[in-house]
Amino acid sequence: MTIAEARGKCKNVLSRIPRDILIIAVLLLASSASFGLGYLAGRDAGQGSTLSPDASPLVVATTSGQVVASKNGTKYYLPGCSGVDRISDANKVWFVSAVAAESAGYTLSATCKGL
């Protein structure tokens, strides 16, 4: 079989497939390949991490800790701050340190700056 014959057979096969189905198939293959490559790149990027999720918990499961925040808010408080009284016990999230609270996305409340 020559190249010209192979090209003719490919054209013959492609001419029998409706153009819309061919476009959809190409889009599905391209998006699947893109997703797979993105997934692999993300997985490879995390391999250099030395921290494991179980190594150092940021949130203390008990009701004691160094700082407290509301799971619905963006501020954290020291235990002596007045804002702690306004947080219901069900919404309190305790952290082992201010650094842990800040790494979780919380910022120190303005009412606690004097403590």
N, C-alpha and C positions, 0 to 999 in steps of 0.2 A: 504494500500500500504506500502510495506516495503522499507527500504533504498536501498536494492539491486534492487528492481523493479524501483524505482525512478532514480537510477543511470543508469540502462539499458535504460530507456526512454530518458534521457538526451543524452546518447551516440548515440542513434538512431536519435534524432533530429539533433545533431551536425554533424553526419556523412552525412546528406543530404545537409548541407550548404557547399559550396566550401571553401576551406581553405583560399584562398586569400581574400574573402569577410569577413570572420571571423576575419582575422588579421587587415584588414582596419577598421572594426567596432570597434575593441578593441582600436586601435590607436586613432580613432576619439573620442571615449568616454573618454579615458585617457587625451587627449589634451584639450577637453572641460572642464573636471573637473579641470585640472591644471590652465587653464585660469580663470575659475570662482573663484577658491581659491586665485589666485594671485590678481584678481580684488578686492575681498573682503578684503584681507590683506592690499592692498594699500588704500582702502577707510577707513579702520579702523585706519590706521596710521595717516591720516590727521585729525582725529576727535579732537585731542588734541590742534590743532592750535587755537590761540586766535586772529590772524589777519584775517580779512575778506578782499576780494579783493577790496571792496569799501571803506575800512576804511582810507587808506592813499595812494593816488596815487603816484607812483614814477615818472611818466612822466607828465610834465605839458603840457596840450593840446595847450596852446597859444604859442606865439613866444617869451616868456620871461622866465627867470629862472636864477638860480645861475651858472649852468654849461651846456655846450652844447657838443654833440657828433654827429658823423655821424652814421646813421643807417647801413651803410656798413662797418664801421671801428670798432676798438677795443679801441680807446683812447678817453678820454673826455678832454675838454678844458675849461679854465676860459674865460669869455667874452673878456678880454683884450689880449688874446694870439694871436699870428700871425696865428696859424693853423685854427682859426675860419673862416678866410677870404677864405680859400680854400674849405670849405664845402658849397655846394649849398643849398639854402634855402629849397628846396624840401627834402633834405636828413638830415636836422638838427633835432636832437631830444634833447629837453630841459629837464633837470632834476632839481628838487627843491634843491638838495644839492649834494655835492661830494659823500657823503655816499650812496645816492640813485643811483648815476651813477655806483659806484663800486658794489653795490648789483645787478645791472643789468648786470654786467660782464665787464664793462669798466675800464680801468686804466688811471691814469693821464699821459698826454703827457709829454715827456721830455722837450719840448719847454716851458712848463708852470711852471716848478719847481722854477724859480726865482721870480715869482709873489707872 
